[in-house]
Amino acid sequence: MITEAQFQDELQILIANAIREDVGDGDHSSLACIPESAQGKAKLLVKDNGIIAGVAFAKMIFEYVDPNLQVETFIEDGAAVKFGDVVFHVSGSSQSILKAERLVLNSMQRMSAIATKTNSYVQLLAGTNTKILDTRKTTPSFRVAEKWAVKIGGGENHRFALYDMVMLKDNHIDFAGGISLAIAKTKEYLTAQNRNLKIIVEARDIEEVKEIMACKGVFRILLDNFDYDMTREAVALIGNECLTESSGNINEETIREYAECGVNYISSGALTHSIYNMDLSLKAF
């Protein structure tokens, strides 16, 4: 994953672009009918059950829009919430609260849904040594917040993007002329570029697992669309040579059994691409 400093930079980029997109040259609805001097207060109201996420991010948004806005927090990120809970109060310029409202809600609704789904997977894995990973199947320009939500829900982040880890999947392998060539070329490239990036390689069957292991220097082997028996065989074969990851249409019904095969990680795009936003609202009072 990227550094914490890079992560924070990505968050600031997201906020600046989202406000640019939503506000443009001004929130004319508010400017037209609310005096610039008007002060107000609003509460973040939960209208659903799940895991709340995006509280700290909301504070960053309010700070960006108007540093004078004050937030009083009652429920922190990662806590279980229910219908009727109030997460925080925000007070200050009424115009500023309304300017930030939609980005705060859009972000928190999606982040809370992701954290809730991730947490449900974490609970299914309880008692095993397997951790749940996200993927790059994220919303364009919103990835940093979605990956933050996965962490809040108890999951782990995979690579952030194409630049912070090497992941040789089936198309890379086929275009490169095979597993051994793809890995050899990757090692040469990393040496020439003076880059210290971890290498993950996808295997489609047990023979490919064997070939990957023979190449040495691979950080993790991705067991893609393996059934339970193949997964157990691959885990036994790999041993402690490198880490293992299962992926490919793994869901709530199958995740536990894959974990019990002994893999270190299970990755799921569903954490970020197959969720329904949590119902939240920001209400003046």
DAKA-V269647 format. One record per residue. RES is the residue in one letter. SS is DSSP state (alpha for helix, beta for strand, coil for the rest). PSI is psi in degrees with one decimal (* if undefined). NEAR is the number of other C-alpha atoms within 10 Angstrom. Layout:
BEGIN
res: [RES:RES]
ss: [SS:SS]
psi: [PSI:PSI]
near: [NEAR:NEAR]
END
This chain:
BEGIN
res: [M:I:T:E:A:Q:F:Q:D:E:L:Q:I:L:I:A:N:A:I:R:E:D:V:G:D:G:D:H:S:S:L:A:C:I:P:E:S:A:Q:G:K:A:K:L:L:V:K:D:N:G:I:I:A:G:V:A:F:A:K:M:I:F:E:Y:V:D:P:N:L:Q:V:E:T:F:I:E:D:G:A:A:V:K:F:G:D:V:V:F:H:V:S:G:S:S:Q:S:I:L:K:A:E:R:L:V:L:N:S:M:Q:R:M:S:A:I:A:T:K:T:N:S:Y:V:Q:L:L:A:G:T:N:T:K:I:L:D:T:R:K:T:T:P:S:F:R:V:A:E:K:W:A:V:K:I:G:G:G:E:N:H:R:F:A:L:Y:D:M:V:M:L:K:D:N:H:I:D:F:A:G:G:I:S:L:A:I:A:K:T:K:E:Y:L:T:A:Q:N:R:N:L:K:I:I:V:E:A:R:D:I:E:E:V:K:E:I:M:A:C:K:G:V:F:R:I:L:L:D:N:F:D:Y:D:M:T:R:E:A:V:A:L:I:G:N:E:C:L:T:E:S:S:G:N:I:N:E:E:T:I:R:E:Y:A:E:C:G:V:N:Y:I:S:S:G:A:L:T:H:S:I:Y:N:M:D:L:S:L:K:A:F]
ss: [coil:coil:coil:alpha:alpha:alpha:alpha:alpha:alpha:alpha:alpha:alpha:alpha:alpha:alpha:alpha:alpha:alpha:alpha:alpha:alpha:alpha:alpha:coil:coil:coil:coil:alpha:alpha:alpha:alpha:alpha:alpha:coil:coil:coil:coil:coil:beta:beta:beta:beta:beta:beta:beta:beta:coil:coil:coil:beta:beta:coil:coil:coil:alpha:alpha:alpha:alpha:alpha:alpha:alpha:alpha:alpha:alpha:alpha:coil:coil:coil:coil:beta:beta:beta:beta:coil:coil:coil:coil:coil:coil:beta:beta:coil:coil:coil:coil:beta:beta:beta:beta:beta:beta:beta:beta:alpha:alpha:alpha:alpha:alpha:alpha:alpha:alpha:alpha:alpha:alpha:alpha:alpha:alpha:alpha:alpha:alpha:alpha:alpha:alpha:alpha:alpha:alpha:alpha:alpha:alpha:alpha:alpha:alpha:alpha:alpha:coil:coil:coil:coil:coil:coil:beta:beta:beta:coil:coil:coil:coil:coil:coil:coil:coil:coil:alpha:alpha:alpha:alpha:alpha:alpha:alpha:alpha:alpha:alpha:coil:coil:coil:beta:coil:coil:coil:coil:coil:coil:coil:coil:coil:beta:beta:beta:coil:alpha:alpha:alpha:alpha:alpha:alpha:alpha:coil:coil:alpha:alpha:alpha:alpha:alpha:alpha:alpha:alpha:alpha:alpha:alpha:alpha:alpha:alpha:alpha:coil:coil:coil:coil:coil:beta:beta:beta:beta:beta:coil:coil:alpha:alpha:alpha:alpha:alpha:alpha:alpha:alpha:alpha:alpha:coil:coil:coil:coil:beta:beta:beta:beta:beta:coil:coil:coil:alpha:alpha:alpha:alpha:alpha:alpha:alpha:alpha:alpha:alpha:alpha:coil:coil:coil:coil:beta:beta:beta:beta:beta:coil:coil:coil:coil:coil:coil:coil:alpha:alpha:alpha:alpha:alpha:coil:coil:coil:coil:coil:beta:beta:beta:coil:coil:alpha:alpha:alpha:alpha:coil:coil:coil:coil:coil:coil:beta:beta:beta:beta:beta:coil]
psi: [162.8:166.8:165.0:-38.3:-43.6:-39.1:-45.6:-37.6:-42.8:-38.4:-42.3:-38.3:-44.0:-49.3:-48.3:-43.6:-38.3:-39.9:-41.0:-46.2:-41.5:-34.6:-36.0:-127.8:10.9:149.2:85.1:-23.2:-46.9:-42.0:-30.9:-30.8:-3.7:123.8:146.0:-30.5:-6.6:136.1:144.2:177.4:140.2:155.8:144.8:108.9:129.8:130.7:30.2:177.9:142.6:-153.8:125.6:140.5:145.8:7.8:-51.2:-35.7:-39.5:-40.0:-37.5:-38.7:-47.7:-41.7:-40.8:-44.0:-42.6:105.1:-15.6:-8.1:140.9:132.6:126.9:113.0:133.4:-28.2:129.1:164.2:138.9:-7.0:149.2:134.7:161.6:168.1:129.1:-13.0:147.1:121.0:-44.2:164.5:143.2:135.2:153.4:-148.1:125.5:-39.5:-41.3:-41.1:-44.2:-32.9:-37.2:-16.9:-52.7:-40.6:-40.4:-48.2:-47.5:-43.0:-49.7:-36.0:-44.6:-44.1:-39.1:-37.5:-41.5:-45.2:-38.1:-45.8:-42.7:-44.9:-35.1:-36.9:-40.7:-41.1:-36.8:-24.9:-1.9:133.7:-9.2:174.7:17.4:137.3:149.4:135.5:147.4:-172.5:-170.3:9.0:69.9:169.2:126.2:132.9:1.0:10.4:-44.5:-38.4:-37.2:-39.3:-33.4:-41.5:-37.4:-44.5:-41.8:-35.7:-3.6:3.5:-176.9:150.3:135.7:-162.0:153.7:-41.1:-166.3:-16.4:-11.3:4.3:149.2:127.6:106.8:105.2:-174.8:-43.3:-39.3:-46.4:-44.7:-41.9:-33.1:-16.0:15.8:166.3:-51.2:-42.3:-42.4:-43.3:-43.3:-45.8:-38.2:-45.2:-40.5:-43.3:-47.8:-37.9:-45.9:-35.0:-3.4:46.6:134.2:75.9:139.0:149.4:124.9:138.4:133.7:135.9:138.7:-12.5:177.5:-36.3:-37.2:-34.0:-45.9:-41.0:-39.9:-45.8:-36.3:-23.5:-22.3:161.0:10.1:133.3:-43.1:141.9:127.3:116.0:96.0:120.8:32.7:145.2:179.6:-45.8:-43.0:-37.4:-46.3:-41.5:-43.2:-42.2:-42.5:-38.4:-42.5:-38.4:-127.4:15.1:-37.2:176.5:161.6:148.7:130.7:143.4:167.6:90.2:35.1:129.4:-169.8:-28.4:-24.6:-13.8:-38.9:-43.3:-35.3:-40.0:-40.2:-8.2:-13.3:9.7:152.3:-35.7:153.1:125.8:143.0:117.1:-21.2:-21.7:-32.9:-22.1:-5.2:62.2:157.6:129.3:139.5:141.3:111.3:154.9:154.0:111.0:128.3:146.6:*]
near: [13:12:9:9:9:11:17:12:12:17:21:16:14:18:22:14:13:17:17:12:10:14:14:10:8:11:14:13:11:16:11:9:9:14:12:13:10:11:15:17:18:20:20:23:19:21:16:16:17:23:26:31:33:26:23:12:20:21:20:17:24:23:15:16:17:17:13:13:20:16:19:12:16:10:16:16:18:21:15:14:19:14:13:13:18:19:20:19:19:21:18:19:21:21:23:22:24:17:22:20:19:17:18:24:20:16:21:28:21:24:30:32:28:34:32:29:23:28:23:16:23:20:11:17:20:12:11:15:12:23:19:26:24:24:20:18:14:18:12:8:15:16:20:19:24:28:28:21:33:27:21:24:27:20:23:21:19:17:19:17:13:9:11:16:18:20:21:21:17:16:11:16:18:13:10:16:11:15:24:17:14:18:24:12:13:18:18:11:12:14:11:9:9:9:12:12:15:15:17:23:24:24:24:14:15:16:11:18:21:14:14:22:19:11:13:12:15:19:16:22:26:25:26:19:16:19:12:15:11:15:25:18:12:24:22:13:14:18:11:9:14:16:17:23:25:29:20:15:13:18:13:9:8:12:22:21:13:24:26:16:20:20:23:18:22:25:24:23:17:18:27:26:15:12:16:13:18:24:19:24:20:21:12:15:8]
END
